[in-house]
Each structure stands twice: as C-alpha cells, then as structure tokens.
Amino acid sequence: MAARIVESVPDMGSKSYAATQAMDEARHVELYQRFVRDKIGMYYPINEDLARLLADASHPALACARASPVLLTSTRTPP
C-alpha cells in the first residue's frame, strides 16, 4: 500500500516525502502493537467485515476479482 502512495506522486521530492510518511506510519503501528501487548495485555479479534475491508484495501485487484469473478477466468488454452 505504501508503494502505491509513493508511485502516485510525480517528482522525486514528493516520492521521498511519501516514503518517509509510510515509514513513520509503520513505526506507529509497531509502537501501538507493543503498547497493546505490554500495557493492555489483550487483543480483540478483527471482525469479518473489517478484515475484508483491510484485505480489499491492501489488494485492490483481489477486491475487483471478488466483485467480478469473470476476471479470474482465462480465455487462453494451455500449451
């Protein structure tokens, strides 16, 4: 997902800024995970709808394929 953000901007300065932002977000995730583990000590399972939304956000091609199964079929004949 972070790579898509970096690819979406036109110039190198913007790409560098977007990459730095993505790296900062990764650090935030690590810190929050450590906080939950060490201070709270319990995890709640991800609800199925949220899990599907996260999967679709990180793999948009799969989301499209799920919405339109025709994309998964091939018209090529095997060799």
N, CA, C and O of each residue as an XYZ file, in Angstrom:
316
protein
N       0.818     -1.180      0.000
C       0.000      0.000      0.000
C       0.875      1.262      0.000
O       0.579      2.228     -0.704
N       1.929      1.245      0.778
C       2.819      2.407      0.822
C       3.478      2.632     -0.532
O       3.683      3.775     -0.942
N       3.808      1.555     -1.223
C       4.432      1.691     -2.538
C       3.492      2.379     -3.515
O       3.941      3.139     -4.373
N       2.200      2.123     -3.397
C       1.241      2.789     -4.282
C       1.204      4.287     -4.025
O       1.047      5.075     -4.958
N       1.346      4.683     -2.774
C       1.360      6.111     -2.451
C       2.592      6.762     -3.074
O       2.503      7.838     -3.665
N       3.736      6.105     -2.936
C       4.984      6.637     -3.494
C       4.899      6.704     -5.015
O       5.359      7.675     -5.617
N       4.317      5.687     -5.640
C       4.198      5.678     -7.104
C       3.239      6.741     -7.621
O       3.362      7.180     -8.765
N       2.294      7.156     -6.802
C       1.245      8.054     -7.281
C       1.686      9.510     -7.404
O       0.991     10.307     -8.034
N       2.813      9.871     -6.822
C       3.268     11.263     -6.899
C       4.312     11.416     -8.006
O       5.067     10.483     -8.278
N       4.357     12.582     -8.642
C       5.157     12.731     -9.860
C       6.666     12.929     -9.688
O       7.443     12.398    -10.481
N       7.089     13.672     -8.683
C       8.508     14.020     -8.630
C       9.226     13.332     -7.472
O       8.585     12.814     -6.558
N      10.551     13.329     -7.515
C      11.360     12.622     -6.518
C      11.206     13.205     -5.114
O      11.210     12.455     -4.138
N      11.072     14.499     -4.997
C      10.881     15.107     -3.687
C       9.604     14.615     -3.023
O       9.588     14.307     -1.832
N       8.537     14.546     -3.805
C       7.259     14.044     -3.292
C       7.354     12.569     -2.956
O       6.793     12.115     -1.959
N       8.066     11.818     -3.790
C       8.245     10.383     -3.531
C       9.008     10.164     -2.220
O       8.666      9.280     -1.435
N      10.021     10.960     -1.998
C      10.803     10.864     -0.766
C       9.941     11.190      0.447
O      10.005     10.500      1.464
N       9.136     12.243      0.339
C       8.252     12.632      1.429
C       7.236     11.529      1.715
O       7.007     11.186      2.875
N       6.621     10.968      0.663
C       5.621      9.911      0.832
C       6.248      8.666      1.451
O       5.626      8.014      2.291
N       7.465      8.330      1.049
C       8.149      7.162      1.621
C       8.440      7.384      3.101
O       8.307      6.463      3.907
N       8.838      8.601      3.460
C       9.096      8.924      4.867
C       7.813      8.817      5.677
O       7.828      8.299      6.794
N       6.708      9.300      5.131
C       5.414      9.200      5.815
C       5.033      7.734      6.037
O       4.570      7.367      7.117
N       5.228      6.897      5.012
C       4.903      5.474      5.130
C       5.762      4.820      6.211
O       5.270      3.995      6.981
N       7.041      5.184      6.269
C       7.940      4.633      7.278
C       7.510      5.072      8.683
O       7.553      4.279      9.624
N       7.103      6.318      8.818
C       6.614      6.805     10.108
C       5.363      6.042     10.538
O       5.226      5.684     11.708
N       4.467      5.795      9.615
C       3.247      5.047      9.944
C       3.587      3.626     10.391
O       2.951      3.093     11.301
N       4.577      3.018      9.762
C       4.994      1.666     10.172
C       5.519      1.688     11.605
O       5.240      0.775     12.382
N       6.267      2.715     11.952
C       6.749      2.839     13.333
C       5.601      3.026     14.313
O       5.634      2.483     15.418
N       4.583      3.792     13.916
C       3.412      3.982     14.775
C       2.704      2.654     15.027
O       2.276      2.374     16.147
N       2.586      1.850     13.994
C       1.938      0.543     14.135
C       2.727     -0.327     15.111
O       2.143     -0.970     15.983
N       4.037     -0.349     14.969
C       4.873     -1.147     15.874
C       4.731     -0.674     17.315
O       4.595     -1.488     18.228
N       4.762      0.637     17.520
C       4.624      1.190     18.862
C       3.266      0.860     19.471
O       3.181      0.469     20.636
N       2.215      1.014     18.690
C       0.876      0.726     19.189
C       0.733     -0.757     19.517
O       0.126     -1.115     20.527
N       1.287     -1.615     18.674
C       1.231     -3.059     18.926
C       1.944     -3.382     20.247
O       1.441     -4.169     21.049
N       3.095     -2.785     20.464
C       3.831     -3.015     21.714
C       3.038     -2.497     22.916
O       3.001     -3.151     23.958
N       2.407     -1.332     22.781
C       1.588     -0.769     23.855
C       0.432     -1.716     24.209
O       0.183     -1.996     25.382
N      -0.258     -2.197     23.187
C      -1.387     -3.102     23.432
C      -0.897     -4.374     24.109
O      -1.514     -4.848     25.062
N       0.199     -4.922     23.626
C       0.724     -6.169     24.195
C       1.209     -5.983     25.633
O       0.864     -6.777     26.508
N       2.003     -4.942     25.884
C       2.639     -4.773     27.195
C       1.748     -4.115     28.239
O       1.801     -4.493     29.410
N       0.939     -3.151     27.851
C       0.146     -2.390     28.827
C      -1.293     -2.892     28.967
O      -1.826     -2.952     30.075
N      -1.905     -3.245     27.868
C      -3.302     -3.682     27.919
C      -3.382     -5.196     28.105
O      -4.178     -5.700     28.898
N      -2.541     -5.906     27.358
C      -2.427     -7.347     27.549
C      -3.504     -8.196     26.917
O      -3.519     -9.410     27.122
N      -4.404     -7.605     26.156
C      -5.422     -8.420     25.495
C      -5.685     -7.880     24.099
O      -5.536     -6.689     23.825
N      -6.077     -8.789     23.236
C      -6.406     -8.431     21.862
C      -7.854     -8.824     21.596
O      -8.336     -9.838     22.101
N      -8.523     -8.033     20.819
C      -9.854     -8.402     20.356
C      -9.717     -8.854     18.908
O      -8.990     -8.229     18.136
N     -10.395     -9.916     18.533
C     -10.290    -10.372     17.141
C     -10.888     -9.342     16.177
O     -11.812     -8.605     16.521
N     -10.339     -9.315     14.976
C     -10.858     -8.411     13.949
C     -12.168     -8.987     13.436
O     -12.255    -10.174     13.123
N     -13.163     -8.157     13.354
C     -14.455     -8.591     12.841
C     -14.325     -8.902     11.343
O     -13.489     -8.315     10.656
N     -15.141     -9.814     10.848
C     -15.015    -10.298      9.464
C     -15.127     -9.169      8.447
O     -14.389     -9.153      7.462
N     -16.036     -8.230      8.669
C     -16.204     -7.122      7.722
C     -14.969     -6.228      7.668
O     -14.551     -5.809      6.588
N     -14.385     -5.936      8.826
C     -13.156     -5.132      8.859
C     -12.005     -5.883      8.196
O     -11.221     -5.284      7.460
N     -11.896     -7.183      8.448
C     -10.838     -7.980      7.817
C     -10.977     -7.942      6.296
O      -9.979     -7.830      5.584
N     -12.199     -8.035      5.801
C     -12.436     -7.986      4.349
C     -12.065     -6.609      3.802
O     -11.445     -6.505      2.744
N     -12.444     -5.554      4.521
C     -12.121     -4.198      4.095
C     -10.609     -3.981      4.043
O     -10.100     -3.387      3.093
N      -9.892     -4.459      5.055
C      -8.434     -4.321      5.074
C      -7.792     -5.110      3.936
O      -6.853     -4.634      3.298
N      -8.297     -6.305      3.687
C      -7.763     -7.116      2.583
C      -8.007     -6.427      1.247
O      -7.129     -6.405      0.385
N      -9.195     -5.869      1.077
C      -9.513     -5.173     -0.173
C      -8.644     -3.940     -0.355
O      -8.238     -3.628     -1.475
N      -8.354     -3.233      0.734
C      -7.528     -2.019      0.645
C      -6.094     -2.352      0.290
O      -5.438     -1.590     -0.420
N      -5.595     -3.485      0.776
C      -4.205     -3.815      0.503
C      -4.027     -4.596     -0.791
O      -2.919     -4.672     -1.322
N      -5.110     -5.179     -1.305
C      -5.045     -5.935     -2.566
C      -6.242     -5.570     -3.437
O      -7.173     -6.366     -3.555
N      -6.243     -4.377     -4.056
C      -7.417     -3.950     -4.826
C      -7.736     -4.873     -5.991
O      -8.900     -4.989     -6.374
N      -6.736     -5.530     -6.564
C      -7.015     -6.447     -7.672
C      -7.859     -7.613     -7.187
O      -8.749     -8.078     -7.900
N      -7.585     -8.087     -5.979
C      -8.389     -9.173     -5.421
C      -9.806     -8.707     -5.126
O     -10.758     -9.469     -5.295
N      -9.951     -7.468     -4.688
C     -11.282     -6.930     -4.422
C     -12.093     -6.888     -5.705
O     -13.275     -7.233     -5.711
N     -11.454     -6.462     -6.801
C     -12.146     -6.425     -8.092
C     -12.516     -7.829     -8.539
O     -13.612     -8.059     -9.051
N     -11.603     -8.761     -8.343
C     -11.870    -10.143     -8.742
C     -13.010    -10.718     -7.928
O     -13.827    -11.472     -8.456
N     -13.079    -10.376     -6.653
C     -14.160    -10.870     -5.804
C     -15.486    -10.286     -6.275
O     -16.510    -10.969     -6.257
N     -15.468     -9.026     -6.694
C     -16.691     -8.368     -7.146
C     -17.106     -8.858     -8.526
O     -18.292     -8.875     -8.854
N     -16.131     -9.256     -9.329
C     -16.412     -9.705    -10.691
C     -15.624    -10.981    -10.977
O     -14.491    -10.907    -11.453
N     -16.203    -12.153    -10.695
C     -15.486    -13.413    -10.860
C     -15.016    -13.673    -12.285
O     -14.143    -14.513    -12.504
N     -15.582    -12.969    -13.250
C     -15.174    -13.144    -14.642
C     -13.696    -12.821    -14.825
O     -13.044    -13.394    -15.698
N     -13.161    -11.915    -14.017
C     -11.756    -11.543    -14.130
C     -10.820    -12.711    -13.842
O      -9.664    -12.698    -14.265
N     -11.304    -13.706    -13.135
C     -10.454    -14.838    -12.777
C     -10.390    -15.903    -13.855
O      -9.547    -16.797    -13.783
N     -11.257    -15.829    -14.848
C     -11.266    -16.846    -15.890
C     -10.262    -16.489    -16.979
O      -9.971    -15.317    -17.218
N      -9.751    -17.499    -17.619
C      -8.770    -17.290    -18.678
C      -9.330    -17.785    -19.998
O     -10.002    -18.815    -20.049
N      -9.053    -17.049    -21.066
C      -9.502    -17.479    -22.384
C      -8.391    -18.184    -23.146
O      -8.608    -18.679    -24.252
N      -7.194    -18.231    -22.552
C      -6.058    -18.918    -23.186
C      -6.223    -20.413    -23.058
O      -6.724    -20.913    -22.051
N      -5.805    -21.109    -24.066
C      -5.752    -22.560    -23.979
C      -4.354    -22.968    -23.544
O      -3.366    -22.430    -24.042
N      -4.266    -23.911    -22.621
C      -2.946    -24.314    -22.156
C      -2.121    -24.931    -23.285
O      -2.688    -25.532    -24.196
N      -0.800    -24.796    -23.243
C       0.066    -25.337    -24.313
C       0.051    -26.858    -24.335
O       0.720    -27.470    -25.167
